[in-house]
Amino acid sequence: MTAGVALLWGAATHTGARRVLNEDAFLAGGSVFFVADGMGGHDAGEVASAAAVEALRPLVGTAVVGADVVRDRVRLAHDAVRAIETAPGRGAGTTLSGIALTEQDGEPYWLVVNLGDSRTYRLAHGRLEQVSVDHSEVQELVDAGTITVDEARRHPRRNVVTRALGAPEDPVPDFWYLPVAARDRLLVCSDGLTIELPDRRIAAVLLTEPDPQAAADRLVEEAVAAGGRDNITVIVIDATGASDALERTAPRDGRVVDDEDTVPRADQWRGAPA
């Protein structure tokens, strides 16, 4: 029991049907749950995602995580990724998305963190809501009204991210606060899941699999069966013991190609991965 909230979770990861390496990494334990999707291959991407997760690992031992502590750890993760030595012309980088249990005015809240196009969702009252906002070229086009959400799923540059750990610029992660409520279900995943399964199918699995580990396993299995073009990582978290009376508020403002590997936008990166 943490901050009056008991957490049940399940996690699963898979290399996918087309890749040799799994460049995803995840952290799940205590009150923190993060997914990192590395970029750059075995000499960069696989190492980058692992380095980011290791920098965040000390958070697992903290029952209620402070936002400032998370910010510091994200900064350390960025520094660790930037320090990775790679071959000339290649760069190490990784996305990062996830949640940490924190408090606001004595009430339990989720602190949602995001950099890149891995995602965090919330399933509440039977409805799946994407909490994080993709840092990607296609999301910028959607925001500008140039393409639709459906067109974004098929856009040839849908795997190009605009923010990530390891970029030359200091990372500017998004942070949101979400109130914790009983029977809410959180999902953290790499884009290997969302390029294969539409949100409606993800919601259907989350609604029909009561056990979080079974839900995570099934989502990964279905993504592989649907094509598995990229690495797939899924964490499903259930909150129990939280008060149903918690008032739900809007999140606080903290602020077709065969190769589906996430890549950074070239004009914002030194030595974009091949």
Number of C-alpha atoms within 10 A of each C-alpha: 11 15 17 12 20 14 17 15 21 19 23 20 22 22 19 23 16 15 16 12 15 21 28 30 27 27 21 20 15 17 24 25 28 29 29 36 33 33 31 25 22 16 16 24 32 23 24 35 28 23 26 33 23 18 19 21 18 11 22 17 12 15 16 19 19 16 18 9 12 18 15 13 20 23 21 18 26 25 19 19 28 18 13 17 13 17 11 8 10 20 28 33 36 38 32 33 26 28 27 25 27 26 19 12 6 8 14 23 22 23 25 28 25 28 28 30 31 29 29 27 20 21 19 15 10 13 12 20 15 15 19 23 15 23 21 24 20 26 22 15 14 16 12 10 10 12 15 14 14 10 13 18 17 13 15 15 18 22 23 21 25 24 27 33 32 27 23 14 12 13 17 15 21 18 20 19 25 22 21 26 23 17 16 17 25 26 30 29 31 31 25 29 28 18 21 22 19 12 16 11 14 21 20 13 17 24 17 10 15 12 15 21 19 18 26 26 20 18 27 26 18 17 25 23 13 14 15 23 23 30 30 30 31 27 28 28 25 21 17 19 16 20 15 12 8 13 10 11 9 10 15 12 9 12 8 10 12 9 12 21 23 29 26 28 19 13 9 14 21 16 17 19 23 11
